[in-house]
Amino acid sequence: MSSDTYHLFKATAEHADVLADFSRRTFREAFESMTAPRDLEAYIELHFTPEKMCRQLADRRSAVFIAEINGLWMGYAHLKAGTPPECVKGPNPLQLYRLYVSGAYQGKGLGQVLMKKSYAYAKGKGFKTLWLSTWAKNTRAIDVYRQQGFETVGNQIFWVGNDPQQDFIMAKILPGP
Ligand SMILES: CC(C)(COP(=O)(O)OP(=O)(O)OC[C@H]1O[C@@H](n2cnc3c(N)ncnc32)[C@H](O)[C@@H]1OP(=O)(O)O)[C@@H](O)C(=O)NCCC(=O)NCCS
């Protein structure tokens, strides 16, 4: 994907409302065909509020990168430092907490742009391992992560409303010095 077609920037607390709205939209788009509406909406109401987004954007352990095309938000990556699950054994781990691309732009390389930005950010901050948790039924995302060099290292339950979903935990040791 040519870099003159997209603009990447780090979101700030001022973007909380837009990020809440965009997160709702992309989450719904990704999972509404595979999740009971009540569970999907419960998750959205709990996690994608402007207040929660504002707290996360102000938190120095988090970084959210937005990919904009022609002035419109088309994807984002949210990185988050913290204690990982025990199965993540790599050194200095950072979580790729969320990675979403709008349906219209999926498969055009934007996910990879956001992943490359995530690797660069992680390395710049001294992290050496990137890990994530993804729904076992999300085969497309799992294929993309595998293609990017992530390996499955464990699993955990991820609650979407009252639905205890099985997640795979995947990790990748970042190459280079
Ligand atoms: C998963 C997601 C972020 C990937 O973003 P994307 O923009 O569609 O992915 P890209 O077009 O950048 O593809 C990334 C790489 O994976 C490869 N890829 C894409 N789809 C693939 C598939 N089904 N199988 C194997 N490889 C695949 C691409 O070829 C590309 O590699 P390349 O550049 O070397 O060719 C995006 O599809 C998405 O937002 N999905 C819905 C939300 C979601 O599931 N998020 C993850 C939650 S854990």
The ligand as an SDF file (V2000), in Angstrom:
LIG
                    3D

 48 50  0  0  0  0  0  0  0  0999 V2000
   -7.4160   -8.8730   10.6030 C   0  0  0  0  0  0  0  0  0  0  0  0
   -7.3030   -7.5190    9.8910 C   0  0  0  0  0  0  0  0  0  0  0  0
   -6.8790   -6.4470   10.8720 C   0  0  0  0  0  0  0  0  0  0  0  0
   -6.2290   -7.6330    8.7820 C   0  0  0  0  0  0  0  0  0  0  0  0
   -6.1590   -6.4020    8.1110 O   0  0  0  0  0  0  0  0  0  0  0  0
   -6.1750   -6.3470    6.5150 P   0  0  0  0  0  0  0  0  0  0  0  0
   -5.9990   -4.9340    6.1130 O   0  0  0  0  0  0  0  0  0  0  0  0
   -7.4050   -7.0270    6.0210 O   0  0  0  0  0  0  0  0  0  0  0  0
   -4.8910   -7.2410    6.1690 O   0  0  0  0  0  0  0  0  0  0  0  0
   -3.8250   -6.9720    5.0330 P   0  0  0  0  0  0  0  0  0  0  0  0
   -4.5300   -6.7270    3.7290 O   0  0  0  0  0  0  0  0  0  0  0  0
   -2.8600   -5.9210    5.4690 O   0  0  0  0  0  0  0  0  0  0  0  0
   -3.0950   -8.3610    5.0090 O   0  0  0  0  0  0  0  0  0  0  0  0
   -2.0310   -8.6180    5.8990 C   0  0  0  0  0  0  0  0  0  0  0  0
   -1.2490   -9.7610    5.4070 C   0  0  0  0  0  0  0  0  0  0  0  0
   -1.9730  -10.9620    5.6620 O   0  0  0  0  0  0  0  0  0  0  0  0
   -2.1880  -11.6550    4.4360 C   0  0  0  0  0  0  0  0  0  0  0  0
   -3.5440  -12.1620    4.4580 N   0  0  0  0  0  0  0  0  0  0  0  0
   -4.6800  -11.4710    4.3740 C   0  0  0  0  0  0  0  0  0  0  0  0
   -5.7390  -12.3010    4.4510 N   0  0  0  0  0  0  0  0  0  0  0  0
   -5.2210  -13.5450    4.5790 C   0  0  0  0  0  0  0  0  0  0  0  0
   -5.7760  -14.8410    4.6970 C   0  0  0  0  0  0  0  0  0  0  0  0
   -7.1080  -15.0380    4.7200 N   0  0  0  0  0  0  0  0  0  0  0  0
   -4.9410  -15.8800    4.8380 N   0  0  0  0  0  0  0  0  0  0  0  0
   -3.5990  -15.7150    4.8420 C   0  0  0  0  0  0  0  0  0  0  0  0
   -3.0080  -14.5160    4.7140 N   0  0  0  0  0  0  0  0  0  0  0  0
   -3.8110  -13.4470    4.6030 C   0  0  0  0  0  0  0  0  0  0  0  0
   -2.0280  -10.6500    3.3380 C   0  0  0  0  0  0  0  0  0  0  0  0
   -1.6010  -11.2890    2.1620 O   0  0  0  0  0  0  0  0  0  0  0  0
   -0.9940   -9.7080    3.9180 C   0  0  0  0  0  0  0  0  0  0  0  0
    0.3160  -10.1900    3.6910 O   0  0  0  0  0  0  0  0  0  0  0  0
    1.1970   -9.6170    2.4820 P   0  0  0  0  0  0  0  0  0  0  0  0
    1.1890   -8.1280    2.6300 O   0  0  0  0  0  0  0  0  0  0  0  0
    2.5200  -10.2370    2.7140 O   0  0  0  0  0  0  0  0  0  0  0  0
    0.5070  -10.0480    1.2610 O   0  0  0  0  0  0  0  0  0  0  0  0
   -8.6460   -7.1150    9.2130 C   0  0  0  0  0  0  0  0  0  0  0  0
   -9.0280   -8.1050    8.3130 O   0  0  0  0  0  0  0  0  0  0  0  0
   -9.7710   -6.8310   10.1910 C   0  0  0  0  0  0  0  0  0  0  0  0
   -9.8960   -5.7230   10.6920 O   0  0  0  0  0  0  0  0  0  0  0  0
  -10.6310   -7.8450   10.4490 N   0  0  0  0  0  0  0  0  0  0  0  0
  -11.7980   -7.6530   11.2790 C   0  0  0  0  0  0  0  0  0  0  0  0
  -11.4350   -7.3310   12.7060 C   0  0  0  0  0  0  0  0  0  0  0  0
  -10.5650   -8.3760   13.3210 C   0  0  0  0  0  0  0  0  0  0  0  0
  -10.8140   -9.5600   13.2010 O   0  0  0  0  0  0  0  0  0  0  0  0
   -9.5310   -7.8970   14.0280 N   0  0  0  0  0  0  0  0  0  0  0  0
   -8.6290   -8.7590   14.7320 C   0  0  0  0  0  0  0  0  0  0  0  0
   -9.1870   -9.0370   16.0730 C   0  0  0  0  0  0  0  0  0  0  0  0
   -8.0610  -10.0150   17.0180 S   0  0  0  0  0  0  0  0  0  0  0  0
  1  2  1  0
  2  3  1  0
  2  4  1  0
  2 36  1  0
  4  5  1  0
  5  6  1  0
  6  7  2  0
  6  8  1  0
  6  9  1  0
  9 10  1  0
 10 11  2  0
 10 12  1  0
 10 13  1  0
 13 14  1  0
 14 15  1  0
 15 16  1  0
 15 30  1  0
 16 17  1  0
 17 18  1  0
 17 28  1  0
 18 19  1  0
 18 27  1  0
 19 20  2  0
 20 21  1  0
 21 22  1  0
 21 27  2  0
 22 23  1  0
 22 24  2  0
 24 25  1  0
 25 26  2  0
 26 27  1  0
 28 29  1  0
 28 30  1  0
 30 31  1  0
 31 32  1  0
 32 33  2  0
 32 34  1  0
 32 35  1  0
 36 37  1  0
 36 38  1  0
 38 39  2  0
 38 40  1  0
 40 41  1  0
 41 42  1  0
 42 43  1  0
 43 44  2  0
 43 45  1  0
 45 46  1  0
 46 47  1  0
 47 48  1  0
M  END
$$$$
